[in-house]
Amino acid sequence: LVYVGVISGMPLAPALATRCGVAVSLGSGALTYVLFMLALALHAARPAPGMVVGAALLNGLGGALMWSAQGNLVLQAPPGSAAARAADFWALFHLSTVVGNLWAFFSFSAGASSSALFVVFAAIAVFCLR
């Protein structure tokens, strides 16, 4: 359902990202990821599938906005540095999957609940938003 939101949001996301500016678009898009993680944490504690479905769709819309803003940011780079910014983005993007999955593996191996893991990820995301 996240990708349904992304596909639904992509026709309007570039214009909205340009109108709102890169910083607001990145922050707003990232906030939807935090809301999705919190919805997953709440769902793990007390099942609420409707909340997760709504949060997933909202996350997809926010993802479309955030990816459009990231594209604007890369395109606004001075000549010669756009490739380096794109490479930095992809390196961090893929590194986050490795680090996040390792964290989840060790957390679950230590007996942590999925609720706790999602709360920690949401807290890290909020810290990075400031």
C-alpha positions as CSV (number, residue, x, y, z in Angstrom):
1,L,0.0,0.0,0.0
2,V,3.0,2.3,0.5
3,Y,3.6,2.1,-3.3
4,V,0.0,2.7,-4.1
5,G,0.5,6.0,-2.2
6,V,3.7,6.7,-4.1
7,I,2.1,6.1,-7.5
8,S,-0.9,8.2,-6.5
9,G,1.2,11.0,-5.3
10,M,3.8,11.2,-8.1
11,P,1.8,13.2,-10.6
12,L,1.5,16.1,-8.1
13,A,4.6,15.7,-6.0
14,P,7.1,17.5,-8.3
15,A,5.0,20.6,-8.5
16,L,4.2,20.6,-4.8
17,A,7.9,20.1,-3.9
18,T,8.8,23.1,-6.1
19,R,6.1,25.2,-4.6
20,C,6.7,24.4,-1.0
21,G,10.5,24.3,-1.3
22,V,13.0,21.6,-0.7
23,A,13.3,21.9,3.1
24,V,9.6,21.9,3.8
25,S,9.0,19.0,1.3
26,L,11.8,16.9,2.8
27,G,10.6,17.5,6.3
28,S,7.0,16.8,5.5
29,G,7.8,13.7,3.6
30,A,10.1,12.4,6.3
31,L,7.4,13.1,8.9
32,T,5.1,10.6,7.2
33,Y,7.8,7.9,7.7
34,V,7.7,8.7,11.4
35,L,3.9,8.4,11.5
36,F,4.1,5.1,9.7
37,M,6.7,3.7,12.2
38,L,4.5,4.9,15.1
39,A,1.5,3.2,13.5
40,L,3.4,0.0,13.2
41,A,4.5,0.3,16.8
42,L,1.0,0.8,18.0
43,H,-0.3,-2.0,15.8
44,A,2.3,-4.4,17.4
45,A,1.0,-3.5,20.8
46,R,-2.7,-3.5,20.0
47,P,-3.7,-4.6,16.5
48,A,-5.3,-1.8,14.5
49,P,-5.0,-2.7,10.8
50,G,-7.0,0.3,9.6
51,M,-4.5,2.6,11.2
52,V,-1.6,0.8,9.5
53,V,-3.4,0.9,6.1
54,G,-4.0,4.7,6.4
55,A,-0.5,5.3,7.6
56,A,0.9,3.3,4.7
57,L,-1.0,5.3,2.1
58,L,0.0,8.5,3.8
59,N,3.6,7.3,3.9
60,G,3.5,6.6,0.2
61,L,2.2,10.2,-0.5
62,G,4.9,11.6,1.7
63,G,7.5,9.4,0.0
64,A,6.5,10.8,-3.4
65,L,6.9,14.3,-2.1
66,M,10.3,13.5,-0.4
67,W,11.7,11.8,-3.4
68,S,10.7,14.7,-5.6
69,A,12.4,17.2,-3.2
70,Q,15.5,15.0,-3.2
71,G,15.6,15.1,-7.0
72,N,15.3,18.9,-6.9
73,L,18.1,19.1,-4.4
74,V,20.4,17.0,-6.6
75,L,19.5,19.0,-9.7
76,Q,20.2,22.3,-7.9
77,A,23.8,21.2,-7.2
78,P,26.5,23.2,-8.9
79,P,27.8,21.7,-12.2
80,G,30.1,18.8,-11.5
81,S,28.8,18.0,-8.0
82,A,25.3,16.6,-9.0
83,A,26.9,13.1,-9.6
84,A,28.6,13.2,-6.2
85,R,25.4,14.2,-4.5
86,A,23.5,11.4,-6.2
87,A,26.2,8.9,-5.2
88,D,26.1,10.1,-1.6
89,F,22.3,9.7,-1.6
90,W,22.4,6.2,-2.9
91,A,25.2,5.2,-0.6
92,L,23.4,6.5,2.5
93,F,20.1,5.0,1.2
94,H,21.6,1.5,0.9
95,L,23.7,1.8,4.1
96,S,20.5,2.6,6.0
97,T,19.0,-0.8,5.0
98,V,22.1,-2.7,6.1
99,V,22.3,-0.8,9.4
100,G,18.6,-1.0,10.1
101,N,18.4,-4.7,9.4
102,L,21.4,-5.4,11.5
103,W,19.9,-3.4,14.3
104,A,16.6,-5.3,14.0
105,F,18.4,-8.7,14.0
106,F,20.4,-8.0,17.1
107,S,17.4,-6.4,18.8
108,F,15.2,-9.4,18.1
109,S,18.0,-11.8,19.1
110,A,18.1,-9.9,22.5
111,G,14.4,-10.4,22.9
112,A,13.2,-6.9,22.1
113,S,9.6,-6.5,20.8
114,S,8.7,-5.1,17.4
115,S,6.9,-2.2,19.1
116,A,10.2,-1.2,20.8
117,L,12.1,-1.4,17.5
118,F,9.6,0.8,15.7
119,V,9.6,3.3,18.5
120,V,13.5,3.5,18.4
121,F,13.4,3.9,14.6
122,A,10.8,6.7,14.9
123,A,12.9,8.4,17.6
124,I,16.0,8.3,15.4
125,A,13.9,9.7,12.5
126,V,12.6,12.6,14.7
127,F,16.1,13.3,15.9
128,C,17.3,13.5,12.3
129,L,14.4,15.8,11.3
130,R,15.4,18.6,13.7
